[in-house]
Amino acid sequence: MIRFQSSLSAGVVGACLAIAALAAPGCGGDEGTPPVSALPPDPPDQPDPPDQPDPPDPEPPAKAMPYDTLSEYGFFEGALADLKPAAGVVPYTVAAPLWADHAGKGRFLVLPEGEKIAAGEVEDWQFPIGTIVIKTFFLSLDRREPEGAARILETRLLILTEKGWKPHTYVWNEEQTEATRTIAGTRIELDTIDESGSPARAKYLVPNTNQCNSCHERDDRTEVLGLITPQLNRDILVDGAPRNQLAWLEEQGLFREPLWAAPEALPSFPDPAGDAPLDARARAYLHGNCAHCHRPGGGGGVSGLVLLGWETEPSKNGVCKVAAAAGAGTGGNAFDIVPGAPDESIMVFRMGSTDPEIKMPELSNRLPDADGIALIRAWIAEMEPEGCGDAPAAPDQPASP
């Protein structure tokens, strides 16, 4: 191309020189104008531009949560079944856990980067959008060794979105290498050893996603349950030494503001299986196992029975409270709690039932909690004054919560 332009210029200039020799003014100019100078030399050849690399393939769009498998979240380091939390995944525990057919639980919390929690004095903690609450359920293969070998069964997530908390359930495979999201729930059976050392066949129910709200729904909103001050205000072991959990969580930078009081001055629940006073242990147990429904706004709120750990009005706790409805759910008894008479109390009857239409809590247990029943029986037996007087006529209605 460059040479083609040079030859064309030389031809044009040659024509002008010929015209100038004939004294034509078109190219040479007026008389006395110096002759046209010689053409400059051709510019050197320019190298061809280097080949440009092909543009990279566009990145695939990021997958939106919820993911299909648990490992995609990156919650845990190393082997998934080790449940070793990755950076930013914070373990926690509660004082009064929900009974789940002998299942143990591993609990973790993930906050969006740079975000923090506004802790409430008792409950109603405020979490940033994007918070994930993780709860993994496992069964010991030998109940004589609760800290021994175990089979992980399911992991439940609560993810806080712009539209509120959304539940998701992941069922673990037998190889314990992955958990896959399920909506329908499932039943799991496995061979175990019971407390007496005898072989046993354990049956475990994974609820479907809709059933999650049977416990977590309050006033038509899904709520978290265990992340409240009295449940978290307990001692834990950190590097082998006891520490208050709330103080430790504060040290991890989880709270927007410093704790408003020393942990010993904040509400707390005792371990229901510990050595605290009987009344405090019974109330803690009932809160952890019953108050998600039996509270204002809960599924059992219409019954008038309130089992929040801080509700101490005897009639609201069920003392000499007439059953909200009659039927099989009463066991032929008239009052929710009869002081001094656990065998005449509807509460004890329903806790010991395995009938799906009667048993309490409704989900997800298939087995009565023998230790929990013994605790509530002892609590009722010590109540004074004994009795509730004459029983009222029972209405002819089906059982209700």
Disulfide bonds with the S-S distance in Angstrom:
Cys16-Cys27 2.35
Cys320-Cys388 2.12
